[in-house]
Amino acid sequence: MTKIKICGLRREQDIRYANELMPDYIGFVFLKGKMRYVTFEEAARLRSLLDPAIPAVGVFVNEPAENVIRLLQAGTIQIAQLHGQEDEAYAEELRRAGDHCIIRAFAVRNSEDIHRAFAFPADYPLLDNGKGTGETFDWSLFQEQEKPFFMAGGLSPENVKEAIECFHPYAVDVSSGVETDGFKDYEKMKAFMDAVRR
Ligand SMILES: O=C(O)c1ccccc1NCC(=O)[C@H](O)[C@H](O)COP(=O)(O)O
């Protein structure tokens, strides 16, 4: 069964939605200035309210590795998603601090980006259009791959079934497509999860 990550949770209401719907992962965005940004302290509070069975993914853009390690070791997050220009050495630094799961996101603009994504030494590549843009990347660029991956970018209850049938991702990742007016929408979250799990 394809796993589901719902990203950009930032309110206690979002956590209540997640605890009821039980996605496989949720994401906290730590990029300052972004609408979905949460502070380390806010994330710790939200983590404390989240069902322990749901791993929290920390989404970072070129964050100092020591900060990511601190959040992992504190248990605020369980997985690090690197969404900037973090290189192999950065990923290795996280690994030296503990056997942490690493997702490395790539914006797909051409087929070379897909090759780079699958060559990067992370547990999972994440193929995306950008950073929470609500837009799909050009799906025609995709070539069959062996390594399990996350698929993101403009997914919604309306298109996620097609994405799964075409690309067979390990997980699908959504943020904008389950929001209304910039806030997580319970009915859209439920519709997305039903579309994946039915
Ligand atoms: O979601 C954001 O605002 C964001 C900001 C900066 C870096 C990454 C961000 N999101 C990362 C994600 O994993 C999103 O879920 C992914 O980009 C898909 O977003 P969407 O196209 O809105 O479903």
PDBQT file of the ligand as one rigid body, heavy atoms in Angstrom, charges set to zero:
ROOT
HETATM    1  O1  LIG A 201       5.393  23.229   2.022  1.00  0.00    +0.000 OA
HETATM    2  C1  LIG A 201       6.115  24.248   2.081  1.00  0.00    +0.000 C 
HETATM    3  O2  LIG A 201       5.679  25.383   2.298  1.00  0.00    +0.000 OA
HETATM    4  C2  LIG A 201       7.600  24.121   1.903  1.00  0.00    +0.000 A 
HETATM    5  C3  LIG A 201       8.417  25.257   2.046  1.00  0.00    +0.000 A 
HETATM    6  C4  LIG A 201       9.787  25.133   1.856  1.00  0.00    +0.000 A 
HETATM    7  C5  LIG A 201      10.371  23.904   1.582  1.00  0.00    +0.000 A 
HETATM    8  C6  LIG A 201       9.573  22.750   1.447  1.00  0.00    +0.000 A 
HETATM    9  C7  LIG A 201       8.191  22.868   1.601  1.00  0.00    +0.000 A 
HETATM   10  N1  LIG A 201       7.374  21.757   1.445  1.00  0.00    +0.000 N 
HETATM   11  C8  LIG A 201       7.979  20.489   1.259  1.00  0.00    +0.000 C 
HETATM   12  C9  LIG A 201       7.066  19.357   1.015  1.00  0.00    +0.000 C 
HETATM   13  O3  LIG A 201       7.460  18.211   1.259  1.00  0.00    +0.000 OA
HETATM   14  C10 LIG A 201       5.741  19.568   0.330  1.00  0.00    +0.000 C 
HETATM   15  O4  LIG A 201       4.814  18.638   0.858  1.00  0.00    +0.000 OA
HETATM   16  C11 LIG A 201       5.937  19.281  -1.151  1.00  0.00    +0.000 C 
HETATM   17  O5  LIG A 201       6.782  20.303  -1.683  1.00  0.00    +0.000 OA
HETATM   18  C12 LIG A 201       4.617  19.235  -1.906  1.00  0.00    +0.000 C 
HETATM   19  O6  LIG A 201       3.941  20.449  -1.738  1.00  0.00    +0.000 OA
HETATM   20  P1  LIG A 201       2.557  20.692  -2.557  1.00  0.00    +0.000 P 
HETATM   21  O7  LIG A 201       2.945  20.803  -4.013  1.00  0.00    +0.000 OA
HETATM   22  O8  LIG A 201       2.027  21.960  -1.969  1.00  0.00    +0.000 OA
HETATM   23  O9  LIG A 201       1.667  19.507  -2.289  1.00  0.00    +0.000 OA
ENDROOT
TORSDOF 0
